[in-house]
Amino acid sequence: PAAADEPEIKFPTAFSPNMTGSVGGNYTGLESNNDVFHPYRSENPVEYLLRIFNRNGHLIFETNDINIGWDGYYNGKICDQGVYVWRAIGRFTNGKQFDVKGNVTLLR
């Protein structure tokens, strides 16, 4: 575990996109819904890149804006229910770098 003063970044293991259409990936972190896949962090990184890949390894989402997450859409269409692979790399203000990856399940 990180020390109390060390910045952290964590990602959920599942989310359920808005079925009525793309929300653009914007989030505040205070929503009661789970429409956007995004990190929970103790502070905003100064460098950030999030990529989402489908099961065939194709890049379907990419952002370098910590305030934009994946809303489950690709080319204007909602993605299939299933498991997607993500990777996030970046650096916090104290110089601590991160390179984390995992799976997220899109539930419909």
C-alpha positions in Angstrom: 0.0 0.0 0.0 1.0 3.6 -0.6 2.2 5.8 2.2 -0.5 8.2 3.5 1.1 11.1 1.6 1.7 9.2 -1.6 -0.7 9.9 -4.5 -2.8 7.0 -5.7 -4.8 6.2 -8.7 -7.4 3.3 -8.9 -9.8 2.1 -11.5 -13.2 0.3 -11.1 -13.7 -3.2 -12.4 -17.1 -2.6 -14.0 -19.4 0.1 -15.3 -22.7 0.4 -17.1 -22.9 3.0 -19.9 -25.8 5.3 -20.5 -28.0 3.4 -22.9 -29.7 6.5 -24.3 -26.5 7.7 -25.9 -22.9 8.8 -25.5 -22.3 11.2 -22.6 -19.0 12.3 -24.0 -17.0 10.8 -21.1 -17.2 13.9 -18.9 -17.5 13.2 -15.2 -17.0 15.0 -11.9 -16.5 11.9 -9.7 -19.6 12.9 -7.7 -22.2 11.2 -9.9 -24.4 8.6 -8.3 -24.5 6.6 -11.6 -21.8 4.5 -13.1 -22.0 5.6 -16.7 -18.3 6.5 -17.3 -15.2 4.4 -16.6 -12.7 6.7 -14.9 -10.0 6.6 -12.3 -10.4 7.5 -8.6 -7.3 9.4 -7.5 -6.0 11.3 -4.5 -4.7 14.1 -6.7 -4.6 15.0 -10.4 -1.6 13.7 -12.3 0.5 16.2 -14.3 0.9 13.7 -17.1 -1.8 11.2 -17.9 -2.8 8.8 -20.7 -5.6 6.2 -20.6 -6.2 3.7 -23.4 -9.0 1.1 -23.7 -8.7 -1.9 -26.0 -11.3 -4.4 -27.2 -10.8 -8.2 -26.9 -9.1 -8.2 -30.4 -6.5 -5.7 -29.1 -7.9 -2.7 -31.1 -7.6 0.7 -29.5 -11.1 2.0 -29.0 -10.6 4.9 -26.6 -7.8 7.2 -25.7 -7.5 10.3 -23.6 -4.9 12.4 -21.9 -7.5 14.4 -20.0 -8.0 13.1 -16.5 -11.5 14.6 -16.5 -12.6 12.5 -19.5 -13.4 8.9 -19.1 -14.7 6.2 -21.4 -18.5 6.2 -21.7 -18.7 2.8 -23.4 -19.2 4.1 -26.9 -17.0 3.7 -30.0 -17.7 5.5 -33.3 -21.0 6.6 -31.9 -22.3 3.1 -31.0 -22.5 1.5 -27.7 -19.9 -1.3 -27.3 -20.9 -4.9 -26.6 -21.2 -6.2 -23.1 -17.9 -7.8 -22.1 -14.4 -7.4 -20.8 -12.1 -4.6 -22.1 -8.5 -4.1 -21.3 -7.2 -0.7 -20.1 -3.8 0.8 -19.4 -3.1 4.2 -17.7 0.3 5.8 -17.5 1.3 9.1 -16.0 3.1 11.1 -13.4 2.1 13.0 -10.2 3.4 16.4 -9.1 5.9 14.8 -6.8 7.4 12.9 -9.7 5.9 9.5 -8.8 5.1 7.7 -12.0 2.5 5.1 -12.6 1.9 2.5 -15.2 -1.2 0.5 -14.3 -3.4 -1.9 -16.3 -6.3 -4.1 -15.9 -9.7 -5.3 -17.1 -13.1 -3.6 -17.0 -16.4 -5.2 -17.6 -18.9 -3.2 -19.6 -22.4 -4.2 -18.4 -25.5 -3.5 -20.5 
